[in-house]
Amino acid sequence: MRKIEAQMNQAILNRNNWSSSNTSVVISDSELTALVYLHGNLIAKVDQNNDLTLFDGGWQSVTTKSRLNALCSQFANVGTRVYQKNWTWFVSLFNGQSIPFYSGIALGY
């Protein structure tokens, strides 16, 4: 995991607004929900129960996938990750099953 991704995850855990380079975390005052942005595009939401919802922000890039996988390592079941096969994104779940990625997919513990 990259340093920026570790800092992103820590900001979410601490429920602190944070920004570095192209990534930012904004905490919603009303629900203590963390919104994660990459280049100003929403890529994830972590609610007050640490349930994770993933978005591609309109860009299925290597950087987006890296940020999402860092979030999965912290806030999803062990083994959950986003991967690409033949230019198509999938989510590998903790039980070994793979499902097509779609923007707004909800994951949690």
Biopython code that builds the backbone (N, CA, C, O; Angstrom):
import numpy as np
from Bio.PDB.StructureBuilder import StructureBuilder

atoms = [
    (1, "MET", "N", (0.846, -1.173, 0.000)),
    (1, "MET", "CA", (0.000, 0.000, 0.000)),
    (1, "MET", "C", (0.893, 1.238, 0.000)),
    (1, "MET", "O", (1.894, 1.307, 0.712)),
    (2, "ARG", "N", (0.509, 2.191, -0.801)),
    (2, "ARG", "CA", (1.266, 3.435, -0.896)),
    (2, "ARG", "C", (1.058, 4.288, 0.353)),
    (2, "ARG", "O", (0.056, 4.156, 1.056)),
    (3, "LYS", "N", (2.024, 5.161, 0.611)),
    (3, "LYS", "CA", (1.955, 6.042, 1.785)),
    (3, "LYS", "C", (0.684, 6.890, 1.764)),
    (3, "LYS", "O", (0.022, 7.041, 2.791)),
    (4, "ILE", "N", (0.343, 7.438, 0.612)),
    (4, "ILE", "CA", (-0.847, 8.280, 0.506)),
    (4, "ILE", "C", (-2.115, 7.480, 0.837)),
    (4, "ILE", "O", (-3.065, 8.020, 1.405)),
    (5, "GLU", "N", (-2.121, 6.203, 0.481)),
    (5, "GLU", "CA", (-3.283, 5.355, 0.760)),
    (5, "GLU", "C", (-3.379, 5.011, 2.242)),
    (5, "GLU", "O", (-4.477, 4.934, 2.794)),
    (6, "ALA", "N", (-2.242, 4.808, 2.880)),
    (6, "ALA", "CA", (-2.242, 4.578, 4.327)),
    (6, "ALA", "C", (-2.759, 5.819, 5.065)),
    (6, "ALA", "O", (-3.526, 5.707, 6.021)),
    (7, "GLN", "N", (-2.330, 7.001, 4.610)),
    (7, "GLN", "CA", (-2.799, 8.250, 5.213)),
    (7, "GLN", "C", (-4.298, 8.452, 4.972)),
    (7, "GLN", "O", (-5.015, 8.925, 5.854)),
    (8, "MET", "N", (-4.760, 8.095, 3.789)),
    (8, "MET", "CA", (-6.182, 8.171, 3.457)),
    (8, "MET", "C", (-6.994, 7.298, 4.404)),
    (8, "MET", "O", (-7.993, 7.744, 4.968)),
    (9, "ASN", "N", (-6.561, 6.054, 4.577)),
    (9, "ASN", "CA", (-7.274, 5.133, 5.470)),
    (9, "ASN", "C", (-7.264, 5.636, 6.907)),
    (9, "ASN", "O", (-8.269, 5.523, 7.608)),
    (10, "GLN", "N", (-6.148, 6.185, 7.351)),
    (10, "GLN", "CA", (-6.064, 6.690, 8.720)),
    (10, "GLN", "C", (-7.008, 7.877, 8.916)),
    (10, "GLN", "O", (-7.642, 7.995, 9.964)),
    (11, "ALA", "N", (-7.103, 8.741, 7.935)),
    (11, "ALA", "CA", (-8.022, 9.880, 8.011)),
    (11, "ALA", "C", (-9.465, 9.395, 8.134)),
    (11, "ALA", "O", (-10.256, 9.967, 8.884)),
    (12, "ILE", "N", (-9.799, 8.349, 7.401)),
    (12, "ILE", "CA", (-11.157, 7.786, 7.489)),
    (12, "ILE", "C", (-11.397, 7.200, 8.866)),
    (12, "ILE", "O", (-12.439, 7.448, 9.472)),
    (13, "LEU", "N", (-10.455, 6.431, 9.364)),
    (13, "LEU", "CA", (-10.604, 5.823, 10.691)),
    (13, "LEU", "C", (-10.765, 6.876, 11.781)),
    (13, "LEU", "O", (-11.541, 6.701, 12.720)),
    (14, "ASN", "N", (-10.015, 7.979, 11.642)),
    (14, "ASN", "CA", (-10.073, 9.069, 12.629)),
    (14, "ASN", "C", (-11.213, 10.041, 12.360)),
    (14, "ASN", "O", (-11.483, 10.931, 13.166)),
    (15, "ARG", "N", (-11.885, 9.866, 11.216)),
    (15, "ARG", "CA", (-12.958, 10.766, 10.785)),
    (15, "ARG", "C", (-12.463, 12.214, 10.721)),
    (15, "ARG", "O", (-13.088, 13.133, 11.249)),
    (16, "ASN", "N", (-11.312, 12.380, 10.053)),
    (16, "ASN", "CA", (-10.712, 13.696, 9.836)),
    (16, "ASN", "C", (-10.763, 14.050, 8.359)),
    (16, "ASN", "O", (-10.531, 13.195, 7.504)),
    (17, "ASN", "N", (-11.066, 15.306, 8.055)),
    (17, "ASN", "CA", (-10.901, 15.781, 6.682)),
    (17, "ASN", "C", (-9.415, 15.740, 6.368)),
    (17, "ASN", "O", (-8.584, 16.053, 7.221)),
    (18, "TRP", "N", (-9.083, 15.355, 5.142)),
    (18, "TRP", "CA", (-7.683, 15.193, 4.773)),
    (18, "TRP", "C", (-7.558, 15.352, 3.263)),
    (18, "TRP", "O", (-8.476, 15.022, 2.512)),
    (19, "SER", "N", (-6.413, 15.861, 2.833)),
    (19, "SER", "CA", (-6.145, 15.985, 1.403)),
    (19, "SER", "C", (-4.648, 15.921, 1.168)),
    (19, "SER", "O", (-3.864, 16.494, 1.923)),
    (20, "SER", "N", (-4.264, 15.226, 0.122)),
    (20, "SER", "CA", (-2.870, 15.160, -0.287)),
    (20, "SER", "C", (-2.837, 14.835, -1.773)),
    (20, "SER", "O", (-3.453, 13.872, -2.231)),
    (21, "SER", "N", (-2.114, 15.646, -2.503)),
    (21, "SER", "CA", (-1.960, 15.453, -3.940)),
    (21, "SER", "C", (-3.324, 15.376, -4.617)),
    (21, "SER", "O", (-4.060, 16.363, -4.623)),
    (22, "ASN", "N", (-3.676, 14.226, -5.185)),
    (22, "ASN", "CA", (-4.909, 14.083, -5.952)),
    (22, "ASN", "C", (-6.040, 13.385, -5.182)),
    (22, "ASN", "O", (-7.096, 13.107, -5.750)),
    (23, "THR", "N", (-5.823, 13.104, -3.905)),
    (23, "THR", "CA", (-6.766, 12.328, -3.111)),
    (23, "THR", "C", (-7.222, 13.134, -1.910)),
    (23, "THR", "O", (-6.425, 13.823, -1.274)),
    (24, "SER", "N", (-8.510, 13.046, -1.603)),
    (24, "SER", "CA", (-9.012, 13.750, -0.419)),
    (24, "SER", "C", (-10.105, 12.944, 0.263)),
    (24, "SER", "O", (-10.792, 12.131, -0.356)),
    (25, "VAL", "N", (-10.243, 13.198, 1.564)),
    (25, "VAL", "CA", (-11.283, 12.602, 2.392)),
    (25, "VAL", "C", (-12.075, 13.752, 2.991)),
    (25, "VAL", "O", (-11.510, 14.658, 3.604)),
    (26, "VAL", "N", (-13.385, 13.708, 2.809)),
    (26, "VAL", "CA", (-14.276, 14.719, 3.362)),
    (26, "VAL", "C", (-15.262, 14.012, 4.274)),
    (26, "VAL", "O", (-15.928, 13.060, 3.867)),
    (27, "ILE", "N", (-15.350, 14.486, 5.519)),
    (27, "ILE", "CA", (-16.257, 13.874, 6.491)),
    (27, "ILE", "C", (-17.565, 14.657, 6.494)),
    (27, "ILE", "O", (-17.580, 15.873, 6.685)),
    (28, "SER", "N", (-18.650, 13.941, 6.280)),
    (28, "SER", "CA", (-19.979, 14.544, 6.319)),
    (28, "SER", "C", (-20.345, 14.808, 7.778)),
    (28, "SER", "O", (-20.276, 13.903, 8.610)),
    (29, "ASP", "N", (-20.732, 16.037, 8.086)),
    (29, "ASP", "CA", (-21.074, 16.389, 9.466)),
    (29, "ASP", "C", (-22.286, 15.634, 9.984)),
    (29, "ASP", "O", (-22.342, 15.287, 11.163)),
    (30, "SER", "N", (-23.241, 15.380, 9.128)),
    (30, "SER", "CA", (-24.506, 14.811, 9.585)),
    (30, "SER", "C", (-24.415, 13.324, 9.935)),
    (30, "SER", "O", (-25.039, 12.884, 10.900)),
    (31, "GLU", "N", (-23.661, 12.556, 9.180)),
    (31, "GLU", "CA", (-23.657, 11.109, 9.370)),
    (31, "GLU", "C", (-22.295, 10.532, 9.744)),
    (31, "GLU", "O", (-22.163, 9.322, 9.928)),
    (32, "LEU", "N", (-21.297, 11.378, 9.853)),
    (32, "LEU", "CA", (-19.927, 10.905, 10.050)),
    (32, "LEU", "C", (-19.517, 9.923, 8.952)),
    (32, "LEU", "O", (-18.770, 8.972, 9.185)),
    (33, "THR", "N", (-20.020, 10.179, 7.774)),
    (33, "THR", "CA", (-19.658, 9.385, 6.608)),
    (33, "THR", "C", (-18.436, 10.005, 5.947)),
    (33, "THR", "O", (-18.366, 11.220, 5.758)),
    (34, "ALA", "N", (-17.483, 9.163, 5.600)),
    (34, "ALA", "CA", (-16.289, 9.630, 4.908)),
    (34, "ALA", "C", (-16.492, 9.467, 3.409)),
    (34, "ALA", "O", (-16.831, 8.384, 2.931)),
    (35, "LEU", "N", (-16.285, 10.539, 2.681)),
    (35, "LEU", "CA", (-16.350, 10.515, 1.225)),
    (35, "LEU", "C", (-14.930, 10.646, 0.695)),
    (35, "LEU", "O", (-14.202, 11.558, 1.090)),
    (36, "VAL", "N", (-14.532, 9.749, -0.190)),
    (36, "VAL", "CA", (-13.172, 9.731, -0.726)),
    (36, "VAL", "C", (-13.216, 10.176, -2.182)),
    (36, "VAL", "O", (-13.990, 9.657, -2.986)),
    (37, "TYR", "N", (-12.369, 11.148, -2.500)),
    (37, "TYR", "CA", (-12.320, 11.714, -3.849)),
    (37, "TYR", "C", (-10.934, 11.521, -4.446)),
    (37, "TYR", "O", (-9.922, 11.627, -3.753)),
    (38, "LEU", "N", (-10.906, 11.238, -5.728)),
    (38, "LEU", "CA", (-9.671, 11.174, -6.504)),
    (38, "LEU", "C", (-9.844, 12.129, -7.684)),
    (38, "LEU", "O", (-10.753, 11.953, -8.496)),
    (39, "HIS", "N", (-8.990, 13.123, -7.783)),
    (39, "HIS", "CA", (-9.106, 14.164, -8.816)),
    (39, "HIS", "C", (-10.496, 14.799, -8.798)),
    (39, "HIS", "O", (-11.037, 15.151, -9.846)),
    (40, "GLY", "N", (-11.069, 14.943, -7.608)),
    (40, "GLY", "CA", (-12.371, 15.578, -7.470)),
    (40, "GLY", "C", (-13.559, 14.686, -7.771)),
    (40, "GLY", "O", (-14.702, 15.137, -7.692)),
    (41, "ASN", "N", (-13.314, 13.428, -8.115)),
    (41, "ASN", "CA", (-14.385, 12.480, -8.416)),
    (41, "ASN", "C", (-14.585, 11.526, -7.239)),
    (41, "ASN", "O", (-13.621, 10.976, -6.708)),
    (42, "LEU", "N", (-15.840, 11.334, -6.834)),
    (42, "LEU", "CA", (-16.150, 10.420, -5.736)),
    (42, "LEU", "C", (-15.796, 8.995, -6.127)),
    (42, "LEU", "O", (-16.271, 8.483, -7.141)),
    (43, "ILE", "N", (-14.945, 8.346, -5.302)),
    (43, "ILE", "CA", (-14.583, 6.951, -5.576)),
    (43, "ILE", "C", (-14.998, 6.004, -4.459)),
    (43, "ILE", "O", (-15.000, 4.788, -4.649)),
    (44, "ALA", "N", (-15.352, 6.553, -3.282)),
    (44, "ALA", "CA", (-15.762, 5.655, -2.201)),
    (44, "ALA", "C", (-16.504, 6.420, -1.121)),
    (44, "ALA", "O", (-16.358, 7.630, -0.952)),
    (45, "LYS", "N", (-17.305, 5.655, -0.400)),
    (45, "LYS", "CA", (-18.017, 6.176, 0.759)),
    (45, "LYS", "C", (-17.873, 5.146, 1.873)),
    (45, "LYS", "O", (-18.124, 3.958, 1.673)),
    (46, "VAL", "N", (-17.465, 5.620, 3.049)),
    (46, "VAL", "CA", (-17.353, 4.750, 4.213)),
    (46, "VAL", "C", (-18.297, 5.328, 5.259)),
    (46, "VAL", "O", (-18.090, 6.439, 5.748)),
    (47, "ASP", "N", (-19.343, 4.563, 5.600)),
    (47, "ASP", "CA", (-20.340, 5.106, 6.522)),
    (47, "ASP", "C", (-19.895, 4.964, 7.966)),
    (47, "ASP", "O", (-18.803, 4.469, 8.245)),
    (48, "GLN", "N", (-20.743, 5.400, 8.875)),
    (48, "GLN", "CA", (-20.391, 5.420, 10.297)),
    (48, "GLN", "C", (-20.141, 4.025, 10.858)),
    (48, "GLN", "O", (-19.493, 3.888, 11.895)),
    (49, "ASN", "N", (-20.645, 2.984, 10.188)),
    (49, "ASN", "CA", (-20.390, 1.603, 10.609)),
    (49, "ASN", "C", (-19.198, 0.995, 9.877)),
    (49, "ASN", "O", (-18.931, -0.202, 9.988)),
    (50, "ASN", "N", (-18.487, 1.833, 9.129)),
    (50, "ASN", "CA", (-17.341, 1.423, 8.307)),
    (50, "ASN", "C", (-17.729, 0.490, 7.162)),
    (50, "ASN", "O", (-16.893, -0.262, 6.662)),
    (51, "ASP", "N", (-19.005, 0.535, 6.745)),
    (51, "ASP", "CA", (-19.407, -0.174, 5.534)),
    (51, "ASP", "C", (-18.926, 0.633, 4.333)),
    (51, "ASP", "O", (-18.978, 1.863, 4.341)),
    (52, "LEU", "N", (-18.467, -0.055, 3.322)),
    (52, "LEU", "CA", (-17.779, 0.547, 2.190)),
    (52, "LEU", "C", (-18.614, 0.455, 0.922)),
    (52, "LEU", "O", (-19.146, -0.606, 0.594)),
    (53, "THR", "N", (-18.723, 1.568, 0.215)),
    (53, "THR", "CA", (-19.353, 1.608, -1.100)),
    (53, "THR", "C", (-18.328, 2.155, -2.078)),
    (53, "THR", "O", (-17.714, 3.193, -1.829)),
    (54, "LEU", "N", (-18.141, 1.451, -3.200)),
    (54, "LEU", "CA", (-17.123, 1.816, -4.177)),
    (54, "LEU", "C", (-17.740, 2.409, -5.435)),
    (54, "LEU", "O", (-18.801, 1.982, -5.890)),
    (55, "PHE", "N", (-17.056, 3.394, -5.982)),
    (55, "PHE", "CA", (-17.431, 4.031, -7.240)),
    (55, "PHE", "C", (-16.180, 4.115, -8.104)),
    (55, "PHE", "O", (-15.068, 4.085, -7.576)),
    (56, "ASP", "N", (-16.335, 4.218, -9.409)),
    (56, "ASP", "CA", (-15.146, 4.389, -10.249)),
    (56, "ASP", "C", (-14.892, 5.852, -10.598)),
    (56, "ASP", "O", (-13.876, 6.170, -11.217)),
    (57, "GLY", "N", (-15.795, 6.739, -10.211)),
    (57, "GLY", "CA", (-15.606, 8.161, -10.484)),
    (57, "GLY", "C", (-15.557, 8.479, -11.966)),
    (57, "GLY", "O", (-15.111, 9.555, -12.364)),
    (58, "GLY", "N", (-16.015, 7.541, -12.780)),
    (58, "GLY", "CA", (-15.991, 7.745, -14.222)),
    (58, "GLY", "C", (-14.672, 7.371, -14.881)),
    (58, "GLY", "O", (-14.526, 7.485, -16.098)),
    (59, "TRP", "N", (-13.714, 6.926, -14.079)),
    (59, "TRP", "CA", (-12.385, 6.598, -14.599)),
    (59, "TRP", "C", (-11.916, 5.278, -14.007)),
    (59, "TRP", "O", (-11.596, 5.210, -12.821)),
    (60, "GLN", "N", (-11.873, 4.244, -14.808)),
    (60, "GLN", "CA", (-11.361, 2.964, -14.329)),
    (60, "GLN", "C", (-9.857, 2.912, -14.599)),
    (60, "GLN", "O", (-9.381, 2.191, -15.476)),
    (61, "SER", "N", (-9.133, 3.703, -13.813)),
    (61, "SER", "CA", (-7.683, 3.833, -13.985)),
    (61, "SER", "C", (-6.936, 2.967, -12.979)),
    (61, "SER", "O", (-7.517, 2.448, -12.026)),
    (62, "VAL", "N", (-5.656, 2.826, -13.212)),
    (62, "VAL", "CA", (-4.787, 2.085, -12.297)),
    (62, "VAL", "C", (-4.793, 2.751, -10.918)),
    (62, "VAL", "O", (-4.834, 2.064, -9.897)),
    (63, "THR", "N", (-4.754, 4.078, -10.889)),
    (63, "THR", "CA", (-4.741, 4.799, -9.615)),
    (63, "THR", "C", (-6.056, 4.627, -8.875)),
    (63, "THR", "O", (-6.056, 4.416, -7.662)),
    (64, "THR", "N", (-7.176, 4.712, -9.580)),
    (64, "THR", "CA", (-8.476, 4.498, -8.944)),
    (64, "THR", "C", (-8.535, 3.108, -8.327)),
    (64, "THR", "O", (-8.957, 2.949, -7.181)),
    (65, "LYS", "N", (-8.119, 2.117, -9.077)),
    (65, "LYS", "CA", (-8.140, 0.735, -8.600)),
    (65, "LYS", "C", (-7.232, 0.571, -7.383)),
    (65, "LYS", "O", (-7.588, -0.137, -6.442)),
    (66, "SER", "N", (-6.075, 1.208, -7.388)),
    (66, "SER", "CA", (-5.161, 1.137, -6.256)),
    (66, "SER", "C", (-5.789, 1.732, -4.990)),
    (66, "SER", "O", (-5.699, 1.147, -3.911)),
    (67, "ARG", "N", (-6.427, 2.902, -5.136)),
    (67, "ARG", "CA", (-7.083, 3.534, -3.982)),
    (67, "ARG", "C", (-8.218, 2.641, -3.462)),
    (67, "ARG", "O", (-8.371, 2.472, -2.253)),
    (68, "LEU", "N", (-9.008, 2.075, -4.375)),
    (68, "LEU", "CA", (-10.109, 1.209, -3.960)),
    (68, "LEU", "C", (-9.598, -0.042, -3.253)),
    (68, "LEU", "O", (-10.197, -0.492, -2.276)),
    (69, "ASN", "N", (-8.509, -0.597, -3.734)),
    (69, "ASN", "CA", (-7.954, -1.785, -3.082)),
    (69, "ASN", "C", (-7.392, -1.465, -1.701)),
    (69, "ASN", "O", (-7.471, -2.293, -0.793)),
    (70, "ALA", "N", (-6.826, -0.275, -1.537)),
    (70, "ALA", "CA", (-6.361, 0.147, -0.211)),
    (70, "ALA", "C", (-7.552, 0.252, 0.742)),
    (70, "ALA", "O", (-7.465, -0.155, 1.900)),
    (71, "LEU", "N", (-8.653, 0.795, 0.254)),
    (71, "LEU", "CA", (-9.865, 0.887, 1.067)),
    (71, "LEU", "C", (-10.419, -0.496, 1.383)),
    (71, "LEU", "O", (-10.843, -0.751, 2.510)),
    (72, "CYS", "N", (-10.420, -1.382, 0.407)),
    (72, "CYS", "CA", (-10.893, -2.752, 0.636)),
    (72, "CYS", "C", (-10.062, -3.451, 1.702)),
    (72, "CYS", "O", (-10.601, -4.188, 2.528)),
    (73, "SER", "N", (-8.750, -3.223, 1.688)),
    (73, "SER", "CA", (-7.887, -3.887, 2.668)),
    (73, "SER", "C", (-8.202, -3.452, 4.093)),
    (73, "SER", "O", (-7.968, -4.199, 5.043)),
    (74, "GLN", "N", (-8.734, -2.240, 4.240)),
    (74, "GLN", "CA", (-9.042, -1.704, 5.570)),
    (74, "GLN", "C", (-10.501, -1.912, 5.976)),
    (74, "GLN", "O", (-10.786, -2.169, 7.146)),
    (75, "PHE", "N", (-11.427, -1.803, 5.020)),
    (75, "PHE", "CA", (-12.841, -1.714, 5.368)),
    (75, "PHE", "C", (-13.719, -2.819, 4.787)),
    (75, "PHE", "O", (-14.937, -2.778, 4.962)),
    (76, "ALA", "N", (-13.147, -3.793, 4.108)),
    (76, "ALA", "CA", (-13.930, -4.904, 3.560)),
    (76, "ALA", "C", (-13.387, -6.215, 4.121)),
    (76, "ALA", "O", (-12.354, -6.237, 4.791)),
    (77, "ASN", "N", (-14.083, -7.285, 3.843)),
    (77, "ASN", "CA", (-13.629, -8.596, 4.301)),
    (77, "ASN", "C", (-12.266, -8.920, 3.705)),
    (77, "ASN", "O", (-11.949, -8.507, 2.589)),
    (78, "VAL", "N", (-11.470, -9.658, 4.455)),
    (78, "VAL", "CA", (-10.139, -10.064, 4.005)),
    (78, "VAL", "C", (-10.259, -10.768, 2.658)),
    (78, "VAL", "O", (-11.102, -11.646, 2.479)),
    (79, "GLY", "N", (-9.419, -10.379, 1.728)),
    (79, "GLY", "CA", (-9.410, -11.005, 0.412)),
    (79, "GLY", "C", (-10.254, -10.289, -0.627)),
    (79, "GLY", "O", (-10.198, -10.629, -1.809)),
    (80, "THR", "N", (-11.034, -9.306, -0.207)),
    (80, "THR", "CA", (-11.841, -8.545, -1.160)),
    (80, "THR", "C", (-10.948, -7.557, -1.891)),
    (80, "THR", "O", (-10.181, -6.824, -1.266)),
    (81, "ARG", "N", (-11.046, -7.538, -3.219)),
    (81, "ARG", "CA", (-10.223, -6.616, -4.000)),
    (81, "ARG", "C", (-10.863, -6.365, -5.355)),
    (81, "ARG", "O", (-11.715, -7.124, -5.818)),
    (82, "VAL", "N", (-10.426, -5.277, -5.977)),
    (82, "VAL", "CA", (-10.855, -4.928, -7.328)),
    (82, "VAL", "C", (-9.725, -5.336, -8.276)),
    (82, "VAL", "O", (-8.557, -5.037, -8.028)),
    (83, "TYR", "N", (-10.083, -6.014, -9.352)),
    (83, "TYR", "CA", (-9.068, -6.381, -10.333)),
    (83, "TYR", "C", (-9.639, -6.222, -11.738)),
    (83, "TYR", "O", (-10.845, -6.063, -11.925)),
    (84, "GLN", "N", (-8.749, -6.271, -12.712)),
    (84, "GLN", "CA", (-9.135, -6.083, -14.108)),
    (84, "GLN", "C", (-8.747, -7.303, -14.914)),
    (84, "GLN", "O", (-7.651, -7.842, -14.762)),
    (85, "LYS", "N", (-9.655, -7.734, -15.770)),
    (85, "LYS", "CA", (-9.373, -8.841, -16.686)),
    (85, "LYS", "C", (-9.971, -8.469, -18.043)),
    (85, "LYS", "O", (-11.163, -8.182, -18.147)),
    (86, "ASN", "N", (-9.138, -8.478, -19.069)),
    (86, "ASN", "CA", (-9.580, -8.100, -20.414)),
    (86, "ASN", "C", (-10.298, -6.751, -20.422)),
    (86, "ASN", "O", (-11.362, -6.616, -21.025)),
    (87, "TRP", "N", (-9.727, -5.776, -19.768)),
    (87, "TRP", "CA", (-10.209, -4.398, -19.711)),
    (87, "TRP", "C", (-11.532, -4.236, -18.953)),
    (87, "TRP", "O", (-12.157, -3.177, -19.017)),
    (88, "THR", "N", (-11.953, -5.266, -18.246)),
    (88, "THR", "CA", (-13.190, -5.201, -17.476)),
    (88, "THR", "C", (-12.867, -5.358, -16.006)),
    (88, "THR", "O", (-12.078, -6.223, -15.625)),
    (89, "TRP", "N", (-13.481, -4.517, -15.172)),
    (89, "TRP", "CA", (-13.257, -4.578, -13.731)),
    (89, "TRP", "C", (-14.179, -5.594, -13.071)),
    (89, "TRP", "O", (-15.334, -5.771, -13.458)),
    (90, "PHE", "N", (-13.619, -6.258, -12.051)),
    (90, "PHE", "CA", (-14.346, -7.225, -11.235)),
    (90, "PHE", "C", (-14.009, -6.981, -9.769)),
    (90, "PHE", "O", (-13.020, -6.324, -9.444)),
    (91, "VAL", "N", (-14.846, -7.519, -8.896)),
    (91, "VAL", "CA", (-14.559, -7.527, -7.468)),
    (91, "VAL", "C", (-14.432, -8.977, -7.048)),
    (91, "VAL", "O", (-15.352, -9.774, -7.231)),
    (92, "SER", "N", (-13.280, -9.311, -6.483)),
    (92, "SER", "CA", (-13.058, -10.634, -5.925)),
    (92, "SER", "C", (-13.470, -10.565, -4.459)),
    (92, "SER", "O", (-12.921, -9.777, -3.689)),
    (93, "LEU", "N", (-14.425, -11.382, -4.085)),
    (93, "LEU", "CA", (-14.949, -11.366, -2.722)),
    (93, "LEU", "C", (-14.154, -12.295, -1.822)),
    (93, "LEU", "O", (-13.379, -13.125, -2.298)),
    (94, "PHE", "N", (-14.352, -12.149, -0.525)),
    (94, "PHE", "CA", (-13.609, -12.928, 0.470)),
    (94, "PHE", "C", (-13.800, -14.430, 0.296)),
    (94, "PHE", "O", (-12.926, -15.207, 0.681)),
    (95, "ASN", "N", (-14.927, -14.855, -0.277)),
    (95, "ASN", "CA", (-15.204, -16.286, -0.434)),
    (95, "ASN", "C", (-14.660, -16.846, -1.743)),
    (95, "ASN", "O", (-14.917, -18.002, -2.080)),
    (96, "GLY", "N", (-13.906, -16.026, -2.487)),
    (96, "GLY", "CA", (-13.313, -16.471, -3.739)),
    (96, "GLY", "C", (-14.172, -16.208, -4.964)),
    (96, "GLY", "O", (-13.703, -16.358, -6.093)),
    (97, "GLN", "N", (-15.407, -15.823, -4.760)),
    (97, "GLN", "CA", (-16.306, -15.509, -5.867)),
    (97, "GLN", "C", (-15.928, -14.161, -6.470)),
    (97, "GLN", "O", (-15.529, -13.247, -5.749)),
    (98, "SER", "N", (-16.050, -14.035, -7.788)),
    (98, "SER", "CA", (-15.825, -12.763, -8.473)),
    (98, "SER", "C", (-17.130, -12.297, -9.087)),
    (98, "SER", "O", (-17.892, -13.086, -9.646)),
    (99, "ILE", "N", (-17.373, -10.991, -8.971)),
    (99, "ILE", "CA", (-18.571, -10.408, -9.556)),
    (99, "ILE", "C", (-18.155, -9.179, -10.357)),
    (99, "ILE", "O", (-17.143, -8.554, -10.042)),
    (100, "PRO", "N", (-18.921, -8.823, -11.388)),
    (100, "PRO", "CA", (-18.585, -7.616, -12.145)),
    (100, "PRO", "C", (-18.657, -6.376, -11.250)),
    (100, "PRO", "O", (-19.567, -6.240, -10.433)),
    (101, "PHE", "N", (-17.702, -5.491, -11.414)),
    (101, "PHE", "CA", (-17.705, -4.223, -10.688)),
    (101, "PHE", "C", (-18.763, -3.324, -11.300)),
    (101, "PHE", "O", (-18.929, -3.281, -12.519)),
    (102, "TYR", "N", (-19.474, -2.607, -10.445)),
    (102, "TYR", "CA", (-20.343, -1.528, -10.916)),
    (102, "TYR", "C", (-20.209, -0.380, -9.938)),
    (102, "TYR", "O", (-20.001, -0.588, -8.743)),
    (103, "SER", "N", (-20.329, 0.826, -10.452)),
    (103, "SER", "CA", (-20.182, 2.001, -9.624)),
    (103, "SER", "C", (-21.346, 2.056, -8.629)),
    (103, "SER", "O", (-22.512, 2.084, -9.021)),
    (104, "GLY", "N", (-21.009, 2.071, -7.339)),
    (104, "GLY", "CA", (-22.010, 2.046, -6.285)),
    (104, "GLY", "C", (-22.121, 0.693, -5.601)),
    (104, "GLY", "O", (-23.046, 0.469, -4.819)),
    (105, "ILE", "N", (-21.194, -0.207, -5.884)),
    (105, "ILE", "CA", (-21.216, -1.529, -5.268)),
    (105, "ILE", "C", (-20.915, -1.405, -3.777)),
    (105, "ILE", "O", (-19.927, -0.783, -3.387)),
    (106, "ALA", "N", (-21.757, -1.991, -2.959)),
    (106, "ALA", "CA", (-21.626, -1.903, -1.498)),
    (106, "ALA", "C", (-20.930, -3.142, -0.965)),
    (106, "ALA", "O", (-21.305, -4.272, -1.280)),
    (107, "LEU", "N", (-19.908, -2.907, -0.150)),
    (107, "LEU", "CA", (-19.153, -3.983, 0.500)),
    (107, "LEU", "C", (-19.090, -3.674, 1.974)),
    (107, "LEU", "O", (-19.213, -2.511, 2.357)),
    (108, "GLY", "N", (-18.907, -4.647, 2.797)),
    (108, "GLY", "CA", (-18.760, -4.415, 4.225)),
    (108, "GLY", "C", (-18.263, -5.648, 4.929)),
    (108, "GLY", "O", (-18.082, -6.703, 4.321)),
    (109, "TYR", "N", (-18.048, -5.507, 6.200)),
    (109, "TYR", "CA", (-17.611, -6.648, 7.004)),
    (109, "TYR", "C", (-18.760, -7.573, 7.262)),
    (109, "TYR", "O", (-18.592, -8.596, 7.925)),
]
sb = StructureBuilder()
sb.init_structure("model")
sb.init_model(0)
sb.init_chain("A")
sb.init_seg("    ")
for serial, (resi, resn, name, xyz) in enumerate(atoms, 1):
    if name == "N":
        sb.init_residue(resn, " ", resi, " ")
    sb.init_atom(name, np.array(xyz, "f"), 0.0, 1.0, " ", f" {name:<3s}", serial, name[0])
structure = sb.get_structure()
